[in-house]
Amino acid sequence: MLMANYDTPLLHALSRRIQITVAETGRCLVTTPAELAPLKALGDEGLRRFASSHGWTAVPRLGLTQIEFFSVHLPRTAAGLV
């Protein structure tokens, strides 16, 4: 089984943006095609592993035209999910 490479420059930059946004607001919604492309390329399992490796949960929305990340360490109310 091939392991996804989570250390590409684009995924590294994207993970940094997600990390900052989640820390500030409790969630990050990725909607731009340039940011969605490498996440879609990971596939479902790869996306879950990528998110988990950073302490997030990834929730695909609207047929993968958006992906929402939120911290698994924040209470759901703090992340605005209730």
C-alpha positions in Angstrom: 0.0 0.0 0.0 1.4 3.4 -0.9 1.6 6.0 1.8 0.6 9.5 0.9 3.3 12.1 1.1 2.1 14.8 3.6 5.4 16.7 3.4 5.1 18.3 0.0 5.6 22.1 -0.1 2.0 22.8 -1.0 0.6 20.5 1.7 3.0 22.0 4.3 1.9 25.6 3.4 -1.7 24.5 3.5 -1.4 22.8 6.8 0.2 25.9 8.3 -2.7 28.0 7.1 -5.2 25.6 8.5 -3.3 25.4 11.8 -3.3 29.2 12.2 -7.0 29.5 11.2 -8.1 26.7 13.5 -6.2 28.2 16.4 -7.8 31.5 15.9 -11.4 30.5 15.0 -11.8 26.8 15.8 -12.3 25.8 12.2 -11.0 26.3 8.7 -13.0 26.0 5.5 -10.9 25.3 2.4 -12.7 26.3 -0.7 -10.2 27.5 -3.3 -9.5 25.0 -6.2 -5.7 25.5 -5.7 -6.0 24.4 -2.1 -8.6 21.7 -2.7 -6.6 19.9 -5.4 -3.8 18.4 -3.2 -6.3 17.5 -0.6 -8.5 15.7 -3.1 -5.5 13.9 -4.5 -5.0 12.3 -1.0 -8.3 10.4 -1.4 -10.7 9.8 1.5 -8.4 7.8 3.7 -5.4 10.0 3.0 -7.4 13.1 3.9 -8.5 11.6 7.2 -4.9 10.6 8.0 -3.6 14.1 7.0 -6.1 15.7 9.3 -5.5 13.3 12.1 -1.7 13.7 11.9 -2.3 17.4 12.7 -4.9 16.9 15.4 -7.8 17.9 13.2 -11.0 16.3 11.8 -11.7 16.9 8.1 -15.3 17.1 6.9 -15.9 17.1 3.2 -18.8 19.4 2.2 -20.8 19.9 -1.0 -19.3 17.0 -2.9 -15.8 18.0 -2.1 -16.1 21.6 -3.2 -15.3 22.5 0.4 -13.4 20.8 3.1 -13.8 21.9 6.7 -11.2 21.3 9.3 -11.6 21.6 13.1 -9.5 20.6 16.1 -10.3 17.4 17.7 -9.0 19.0 21.0 -11.6 21.8 21.1 -15.0 21.3 22.6 -17.6 21.2 19.8 -19.2 24.4 21.2 -15.8 26.3 21.1 -15.5 25.3 17.4 -19.1 26.5 16.8 -20.3 23.1 15.8 -23.3 22.8 18.1 
